[in-house]
Amino acid sequence: MRNELNETRLIDEYLFGQLNEEERRSFDAHLLCNEAFAEKVDRQRSTHRLIRLFARKIQRRRLEAIHRTLLTEPEFAHYIKNIFA
């Protein structure tokens, strides 16, 4: 289990560009030589992408709720209308 956590951390550091030049070269070589490892990196990259998409979706919902709330406030709605009038 510990090795898997270390490997996950190393892949994260690679994907986030946190490895130094020597570590990155070693990682790249390992990617080329080990197909199973390359698949793990691809899966982790996909996981990061899904997390970002999910976070954006949550943020969009929060912003839409704030927008609806603000536009139901008469003073704010009037202020916005005056800006664009």
N, C-alpha and C positions, 0 to 999 in steps of 0.2 A: 504494500500500500504506500509506503514511504517513497519508493522509487517512482511510482505513478504520480504522486504529488510533485516530486522534484521535476519529473519530465513535463508535467503540465505547466509548472512555473517557468521552466526553461522555454517552452513553446510560447507562452505568453510574452516573455521578455523578448523573444525573437520577433513576434508579430507586432509588438509595440516599439520595436527599434531600440531596445535597451541593452543590447549586447555590444561589447566592444568588438573591434575589428577581428581579433583572433578568435573570439568565441563565435562570431557570426560565420567566419570561414569554416570553422569546425562544424558548426550546425549545418551549413550548406552542404558540406561534404557528406555528412550523415544523411541528409535528405536524399542526396543522389544515390547513396549506396543501400539505403534501407527503405524499401517500398512501403512496408507496414508503418514505419515512422512517418513517412511522407503523407500517408492516409490520415494518420492522427493529426498532423498539422493542418491538413485540409478540413478535417472535421472541426477542429478547434477554431479555425478561421471562420467557418460557416456559423459556428455557435456565436462567435463575437458579432457577426453580422446580424443574426437573429436578435440578439440582445439589444443591439443599437436600434433596430427597427421597432422592437417592442417598446423601448424607452421613448422613442419619438412618438409612438402612438399614444402612450400615456401622457406625455407632455402636451401633445396636441389636444387631447381631451381636457386637460387642466386649463389650457389657454382658452379653449372654446367656452368652458364654464365661466371663467373670469369675464370673457367678452360678453356673454349673455347677462351675467350679473351686473356689469357696468352699464350696459345699455338699458337695463330696467330702472336704473337710477335716473330720475328726471333731470337732476342738475348736470350729471355727466353727459347724458344724451344731448341736452341743450348745448353744452360746451362743445361737444364734437360737431354738432350741426353748424354751429357758428364758425368753427375753424374752416370747414369746407364749403361754407356758403359764399 
